[in-house]
Amino acid sequence: MENKIITTVKAWIPQCLESADEVSEYMVLKQVANYCLKNFEGSDEEQLMAKEAMNVIGLLYYNGSLHIKNAIENEFLERMAVCESPASLRKHITYLPKDLRPIYLKTILEN
């Protein structure tokens, strides 16, 4: 079932999707998080692509319904937070849209 998250990711950042098969919005958010985590450690171009993906997630978050916000917090931000270390936190925070940073820190503290 297509929804705002799946449609937006397919349109703006299709390179984040691991497969073109029908997937849930939660799987899509996890795939985008995995894509970002993988590209953080890559070349400058790959890091820029990760930042672009995070900006799209930020737009979805701030223009989305409560359901979309909860899905992003529970799937995308939590996946990012699980892989966080003190050494990577500063770098990852700089890639997040400014308005999404406090929510990410809250997610880290809660988990």
C-alpha positions in Angstrom: 0.0 0.0 0.0 1.5 3.3 -1.1 1.4 6.2 1.4 3.2 9.5 1.9 6.5 8.0 3.2 6.8 5.4 0.5 5.8 7.7 -2.3 8.2 10.5 -1.2 11.2 8.2 -0.8 10.6 6.5 -4.2 10.3 10.0 -5.8 13.1 11.9 -4.1 15.6 9.3 -2.8 15.0 6.0 -4.7 18.7 5.0 -4.2 17.9 4.4 -0.6 15.6 1.5 -1.4 17.2 -1.9 -1.4 14.5 -3.5 -3.6 11.6 -2.3 -5.7 9.2 -4.9 -4.2 6.2 -3.8 -2.2 7.4 -2.8 1.2 5.8 -1.2 4.3 6.6 2.3 5.4 8.5 0.9 8.4 10.8 -1.1 6.1 11.3 1.9 3.9 12.4 4.0 6.9 14.8 1.3 8.1 16.3 1.1 4.6 16.8 4.9 4.5 18.4 4.7 8.0 20.7 1.9 6.8 21.6 3.9 3.7 22.5 6.9 5.7 24.6 4.9 8.2 26.5 3.2 5.4 27.2 6.5 3.5 28.3 8.5 6.6 31.6 6.6 6.4 32.0 6.9 2.6 33.4 9.6 0.3 32.3 13.2 0.3 29.7 12.5 -2.4 28.2 9.6 -0.4 28.1 11.7 2.7 26.2 14.4 0.7 23.7 11.8 -0.5 23.2 10.7 3.2 22.6 14.3 4.1 20.1 14.7 1.3 18.2 11.6 2.5 18.1 13.0 6.1 16.7 16.3 4.7 13.9 14.4 3.0 13.1 12.6 6.2 13.1 15.9 8.0 10.6 17.3 5.5 8.4 14.3 5.9 8.6 14.7 9.7 7.6 18.3 9.9 4.9 18.2 7.2 3.6 14.8 8.3 0.7 13.6 10.4 1.2 12.2 13.9 1.3 8.7 12.4 4.2 9.7 10.1 6.1 11.4 12.9 5.8 8.4 15.2 6.9 6.1 12.3 10.0 8.2 11.7 10.8 8.4 15.4 10.3 4.6 16.0 11.9 3.3 12.8 14.3 5.8 11.3 15.6 7.7 14.4 15.7 4.6 16.6 17.7 2.7 13.9 20.1 5.6 13.8 20.4 5.8 17.6 21.1 2.1 18.0 24.2 2.4 15.9 25.4 5.6 17.6 28.6 5.9 19.5 30.2 8.9 21.3 32.7 9.3 18.4 30.0 9.4 15.7 27.4 11.5 17.5 28.8 14.9 16.6 29.1 13.9 12.9 25.7 12.5 12.7 24.1 15.4 14.4 25.5 17.8 11.9 23.9 15.9 9.1 20.4 16.0 10.6 18.1 18.9 9.8 18.4 21.5 12.6 14.8 21.0 13.7 15.1 17.2 13.9 18.2 17.3 16.2 16.4 17.6 19.5 14.0 14.7 18.6 17.0 12.6 17.7 18.8 13.4 21.0 15.5 12.5 22.9 15.4 9.2 21.0 19.0 8.4 22.1 18.3 9.3 25.7 15.1 7.2 25.8 16.8 4.1 24.4 
